[in-house]
Amino acid sequence: MTTVIPDEILEAKEVATLFKVSVRSITRLAEKGELIGFKVGDLWRFQRSVVEAYIEIQKPKQQQRQHEESC
């Protein structure tokens, strides 16, 4: 029988550390539905793959903003 290892689950504080922002900033993104997560009791949890996808989606937006500011 093969065991499937689930996607790593991160706490809000771990995501905040990756993003170099406050935990509150991460919970706000989750509450607005911008960063997909789920709650365990009162605590937010995030799949690493979802966090990495969010980062990839944000990169072109940031690059576009930088381009517009330099023009």
C-alpha positions in Angstrom: 0.0 0.0 0.0 1.4 3.4 -1.0 1.2 6.3 1.5 0.5 9.7 0.0 2.2 12.5 1.9 -0.2 15.4 2.0 0.9 18.9 1.1 2.7 20.6 4.0 0.4 22.7 6.1 1.8 26.0 7.4 0.6 28.2 10.3 -0.2 31.8 9.7 3.0 32.8 11.6 5.1 30.7 9.2 3.5 32.3 6.2 4.0 35.7 7.8 7.7 34.9 8.2 8.0 33.8 4.5 6.3 37.0 3.4 8.1 39.2 5.9 4.8 40.7 7.2 2.8 40.5 10.3 0.5 37.6 11.2 -2.4 40.0 11.0 -1.6 40.9 7.4 -1.8 37.2 6.6 -5.1 36.7 8.4 -6.5 39.7 6.6 -5.5 38.2 3.2 -7.2 35.0 4.2 -10.3 36.7 5.5 -10.7 38.6 2.2 -10.2 35.4 0.3 -7.0 36.6 -1.4 -4.9 33.9 0.2 -6.8 30.6 0.4 -6.5 28.9 3.8 -8.7 27.1 6.3 -9.4 27.5 9.9 -8.7 24.9 12.6 -10.7 26.3 15.5 -9.6 30.0 15.6 -6.3 29.4 13.8 -5.6 29.8 10.1 -3.7 27.1 8.2 -2.4 27.2 4.7 -1.1 24.6 2.2 2.4 25.3 1.1 1.5 24.8 -2.6 -1.2 27.5 -2.3 1.2 29.9 -0.6 3.8 29.3 -3.4 1.1 29.8 -6.1 0.0 33.1 -4.4 3.6 34.3 -4.5 4.0 33.4 -8.2 0.7 35.2 -9.0 1.9 38.4 -7.2 5.3 38.6 -9.0 3.9 39.8 -12.4 1.7 42.3 -10.5 4.7 43.7 -8.7 6.8 43.9 -11.8 4.0 45.7 -13.6 3.8 48.3 -10.8 7.5 48.8 -10.9 7.4 49.3 -14.6 4.5 51.9 -14.3 6.4 53.8 -11.6 9.5 54.1 -13.7 7.7 55.5 -16.7 
